[in-house]
Amino acid sequence: MKQWIISLLLIITPLTVVQASGNKGLQQYLTKEEFCARQQAFITKQAALTEAEAEAFFPLYFELQERKRQLNEEVWSAFKSGRKENVSEARYEEILEGIYDNRLAIDRLEKSYFEKFKKILSFKKIYLVQRAEMRFHREVLKNFGEKSKTADPARRKSQKNK
């Protein structure tokens, strides 16, 4: 379950990532393109990718991320439908079956892209890319948490009441 939640955060993060700002707790959101550019620069540096490797790798990498995002949107949509009142046991079963099927689909998708990645990068560099990706997302979440701690206290209070 923890791995699934982390996977969802990694996919959803580009849409909600916050950039540190010195403007009295004002938050500046990154566009998807800005997020991807920062992610690419971070991974390229951390995994020591050459320009040629990065040029061949990142189109596939971002294609994979987009396909995973689409599958995760389906999961979230199904999961939200379980919040309604009077949901039958049969419907909960359908929701859960769909969630598990999507998790398996994501795993198969990642495996298929691994086959593509190993035609471009060494196994060591694929490992370094994955490690860099985890570090990047950890930093994003850390910065997001720090930013929300320093945000305007009145704003935080209103968010808690929602």
Summary of the structure (lengths in Angstrom):
residues: 162
radius of gyration: 18.5
end to end distance: 26.3
largest distance: 55.7
contacts: 409
relative contact order: 0.15
helix: 78%
strand: 2%
